[in-house]
């Protein structure tokens, strides 16, 4: 479609980057992404480049994924126009109903929508508690719910660590069997989604090239012999980050004037 030309150009540029960087993609379950009709891809979140890598998993099915991303990305002077040209979905975290409704409409129109149900990057690199939105929108639009797990993307660009786009890294993309979003309560179905993603992530970590994640690696969870924060430590760091952001926003709202005498 003509309106997707910018998206296809970006995809082409990304594939050129992958070849030049000699990223070794290990992709499994690509056949689970439907070739036609709507679907929700529920993706774990460990890196700022996850949307690029998760989109790679839909390559075999020739689908372009419309990702849901926070509004701040769309407000960026460079990233914003790119995101809008690719018809991704802006999410206002303070009022998410409009973006939810937009996603459901896209799904009913036969689009594939990518969701990061954890909401934010997992500092432990394990699956955090996830929100019910992905399950609810899949049920409302009556489309498959497809779990997707990435591993290795955190080595490129993630929170609390310098970016590293050096060559010869392995990126694992695992696409699981579609889940039926209907039936039990959204809370129970979300728990089933998290359980499926946790099992997929365990397999991805255990089958990742050992020479690329030696014991003690900062990108390896502590439960697997790495030095990443525990989930509890990750929650503490997340809370500190939120307090810092709130403090900065409050500082910007303070009126400028003479100091009190």
C-alpha positions as CSV (number, residue, x, y, z in Angstrom):
1,X,0.0,0.0,0.0
2,X,1.2,3.5,-0.8
3,X,0.8,4.8,2.7
4,X,3.2,2.1,4.0
5,X,6.1,3.2,1.7
6,X,7.9,5.0,4.7
7,X,7.5,1.9,6.8
8,X,9.0,-0.4,4.1
9,X,11.9,2.0,3.6
10,X,12.6,1.9,7.4
11,X,12.4,-1.9,7.3
12,X,14.9,-2.0,4.4
13,X,17.3,0.3,6.3
14,X,17.0,-1.9,9.4
15,X,17.8,-5.1,7.4
16,X,20.9,-3.3,6.0
17,X,21.9,-2.5,9.5
18,X,21.5,-6.1,10.6
19,X,23.7,-7.3,7.7
20,X,26.4,-4.7,8.3
21,X,26.5,-5.5,12.0
22,X,26.4,-9.2,11.3
23,X,23.6,-9.7,13.8
24,X,22.8,-13.4,14.0
25,X,19.0,-13.8,14.2
26,X,17.6,-17.0,15.7
27,X,13.9,-16.9,14.9
28,X,11.5,-19.6,15.8
29,X,7.7,-19.9,15.4
30,X,7.4,-17.4,12.6
31,X,4.4,-19.4,11.2
32,X,2.4,-18.4,14.3
33,X,2.1,-14.8,12.9
34,X,-1.0,-15.0,10.7
35,X,-0.6,-14.0,7.1
36,X,-4.0,-12.3,7.0
37,X,-6.3,-10.7,9.6
38,X,-5.8,-9.0,12.9
39,X,-3.5,-10.3,15.7
40,X,-2.0,-8.9,18.9
41,X,1.7,-9.6,19.4
42,X,2.4,-9.5,23.2
43,X,6.2,-8.8,23.5
44,X,8.5,-8.8,26.4
45,X,10.4,-5.5,26.9
46,X,14.2,-5.5,27.6
47,X,15.6,-2.9,25.2
48,X,14.9,0.4,23.5
49,X,15.2,-1.4,20.1
50,X,12.7,-4.2,20.9
51,X,10.1,-2.9,18.4
52,X,12.6,-3.2,15.6
53,X,13.6,-6.7,16.5
54,X,10.0,-7.9,17.2
55,X,8.9,-6.6,13.8
56,X,11.6,-8.8,12.2
57,X,9.7,-11.8,13.6
58,X,6.8,-11.0,11.3
59,X,8.9,-10.8,8.2
60,X,8.1,-14.3,7.0
61,X,4.4,-13.6,7.2
62,X,5.0,-10.3,5.3
63,X,3.1,-8.3,8.0
64,X,3.9,-4.8,9.1
65,X,3.3,-4.5,12.9
66,X,1.7,-1.3,14.3
67,X,3.4,-0.9,17.7
68,X,1.9,0.9,20.7
69,X,4.4,3.3,22.1
70,X,4.3,6.1,24.8
71,X,3.3,9.5,23.6
72,X,6.7,11.0,24.5
73,X,8.2,9.1,21.5
74,X,5.7,10.7,19.2
75,X,6.5,14.1,20.6
76,X,10.2,13.7,19.8
77,X,11.3,16.0,16.9
78,X,13.0,13.2,15.0
79,X,11.3,10.0,16.2
80,X,7.8,11.4,16.2
81,X,7.5,12.0,12.4
82,X,9.0,8.6,11.7
83,X,6.5,6.9,14.1
84,X,3.5,8.7,12.6
85,X,4.6,7.9,9.1
86,X,4.7,4.2,10.0
87,X,1.2,4.5,11.5
88,X,2.2,3.3,15.0
89,X,-0.2,4.0,17.9
90,X,0.5,6.7,20.4
91,X,-0.3,5.9,24.0
92,X,-1.0,8.6,26.6
93,X,-0.3,6.8,29.9
94,X,-2.6,9.2,31.8
95,X,-5.5,8.4,29.6
96,X,-5.1,5.2,27.6
97,X,-8.7,4.7,26.4
98,X,-8.3,6.5,23.1
99,X,-5.2,4.5,22.2
100,X,-6.9,1.3,23.3
101,X,-9.9,2.1,21.1
102,X,-7.6,2.9,18.2
103,X,-5.8,-0.4,18.6
104,X,-9.1,-2.4,18.6
105,X,-10.2,-0.6,15.5
106,X,-6.9,-1.4,13.7
107,X,-7.3,-5.1,14.8
108,X,-10.8,-5.3,13.4
109,X,-9.5,-3.8,10.2
110,X,-7.0,-6.7,9.9
111,X,-3.9,-5.1,11.3
112,X,-1.2,-6.7,13.5
113,X,-0.7,-4.7,16.6
114,X,2.4,-5.0,18.8
115,X,2.0,-4.5,22.5
116,X,4.6,-4.5,25.4
117,X,2.3,-5.6,28.2
118,X,4.9,-5.0,30.9
119,X,4.6,-1.3,30.2
120,X,8.3,-0.5,30.7
121,X,11.7,-2.1,30.2
122,X,12.4,-4.9,32.7
123,X,15.7,-4.1,34.5
124,X,15.9,-7.7,35.7
125,X,15.4,-8.9,32.1
126,X,12.8,-11.4,33.4
127,X,9.1,-11.0,32.7
128,X,7.6,-8.4,35.0
129,X,3.9,-8.3,36.0
130,X,1.9,-7.5,32.9
131,X,-1.2,-5.5,32.3
132,X,-4.5,-6.9,31.0
133,X,-4.7,-4.5,27.9
134,X,-3.3,-7.0,25.4
135,X,-5.7,-9.7,26.4
136,X,-8.7,-7.4,26.5
137,X,-8.1,-5.9,23.1
138,X,-7.5,-9.3,21.5
139,X,-10.8,-10.5,23.0
140,X,-12.7,-7.4,22.0
141,X,-11.5,-7.6,18.5
142,X,-11.8,-11.4,18.4
143,X,-8.2,-11.9,17.1
144,X,-5.4,-14.3,18.1
145,X,-3.1,-13.3,21.0
146,X,0.5,-14.2,20.0
147,X,3.3,-14.2,22.7
148,X,6.7,-13.0,21.5
149,X,9.9,-13.2,23.5
150,X,13.1,-11.4,22.6
151,X,16.6,-12.1,24.0
152,X,19.9,-10.4,23.3
153,X,18.4,-7.0,22.4
154,X,19.3,-5.7,25.9
155,X,23.0,-6.0,24.9
156,X,22.4,-3.2,22.3
157,X,20.5,-0.5,24.2
158,X,18.7,-0.7,27.5
159,X,18.3,1.2,30.8
160,X,21.2,2.0,33.0
161,X,23.9,0.8,30.5
162,X,25.7,2.5,27.6
163,X,24.6,1.5,24.2
164,X,26.7,-1.0,22.3
165,X,26.0,-1.5,18.6
166,X,29.2,-3.4,18.0
167,X,29.0,-6.4,15.6
168,X,28.5,-10.1,15.8
169,X,25.7,-10.3,18.4
170,X,23.0,-12.9,18.5
171,X,19.3,-11.8,18.7
172,X,16.7,-14.4,19.6
173,X,13.1,-14.0,18.6
174,X,10.7,-16.6,19.8
175,X,7.1,-16.6,18.6
176,X,4.7,-18.8,20.6
177,X,1.5,-20.5,19.7
178,X,-1.5,-18.1,19.6
179,X,-3.5,-18.0,22.8
180,X,-7.3,-17.8,22.9
181,X,-8.0,-14.4,24.7
182,X,-11.6,-15.4,25.4
183,X,-13.1,-17.4,28.2
184,X,-12.0,-16.7,31.8
185,X,-11.5,-13.3,33.3
186,X,-8.9,-11.0,31.8
187,X,-6.8,-11.3,34.9
188,X,-6.7,-15.1,34.6
189,X,-6.0,-14.9,30.8
190,X,-3.2,-12.4,31.5
191,X,-1.7,-14.8,34.1
192,X,-1.7,-17.5,31.4
193,X,0.0,-15.1,29.0
194,X,2.7,-14.3,31.5
195,X,3.3,-18.0,32.3
196,X,3.7,-18.7,28.5
197,X,6.1,-15.8,28.1
198,X,8.1,-16.8,31.1
199,X,8.5,-20.4,29.8
200,X,9.6,-19.1,26.4
201,X,12.1,-16.7,27.9
202,X,13.6,-19.5,30.0
203,X,14.2,-21.6,26.8
204,X,15.6,-18.5,25.0
205,X,18.1,-17.8,27.7
206,X,19.2,-21.5,28.1
207,X,19.7,-21.9,24.3
208,X,21.5,-18.6,23.7
209,X,25.1,-19.1,22.8
210,X,27.0,-19.6,26.0
211,X,30.1,-17.8,24.7
212,X,28.0,-14.7,24.4
213,X,26.6,-14.6,27.9
214,X,29.3,-15.9,30.3
215,X,28.4,-16.2,34.0
216,X,28.5,-12.8,35.6
217,X,27.3,-10.9,32.5
218,X,25.4,-7.7,33.3
219,X,22.7,-8.7,30.8
220,X,22.1,-12.1,32.3
221,X,19.5,-12.5,35.2
222,X,20.8,-13.4,38.6
223,X,18.7,-16.5,38.6
224,X,20.8,-17.7,35.6
225,X,24.2,-16.7,37.1
226,X,24.3,-13.1,35.8
227,X,24.7,-9.7,37.5
228,X,21.4,-8.1,36.4
229,X,19.2,-6.7,39.2
230,X,16.7,-9.1,40.8
231,X,13.0,-8.4,40.1
232,X,12.8,-6.8,43.5
233,X,15.8,-4.6,42.9
234,X,14.3,-3.7,39.5
235,X,11.1,-2.5,41.2
236,X,13.1,-0.3,43.5
237,X,15.0,1.2,40.6
238,X,11.7,1.7,38.7
239,X,10.2,3.5,41.7
240,X,13.3,5.8,42.0
241,X,13.1,6.6,38.3
242,X,9.4,7.6,38.6
243,X,10.1,9.8,41.7
244,X,13.0,11.5,39.7
245,X,10.7,12.2,36.8
246,X,8.0,13.5,39.0
247,X,10.5,15.8,40.7
248,X,11.7,17.1,37.4
249,X,8.1,17.8,36.2
250,X,7.4,19.6,39.5
251,X,10.5,21.7,39.1
252,X,9.4,22.8,35.6
253,X,6.0,23.9,36.9
254,X,7.5,26.1,39.6
255,X,7.0,29.9,38.8
256,X,10.1,31.9,38.1
257,X,10.5,35.0,40.2
258,X,12.5,36.7,42.9
259,X,13.7,34.4,45.7
260,X,11.9,35.0,49.0
261,X,13.4,37.8,51.0
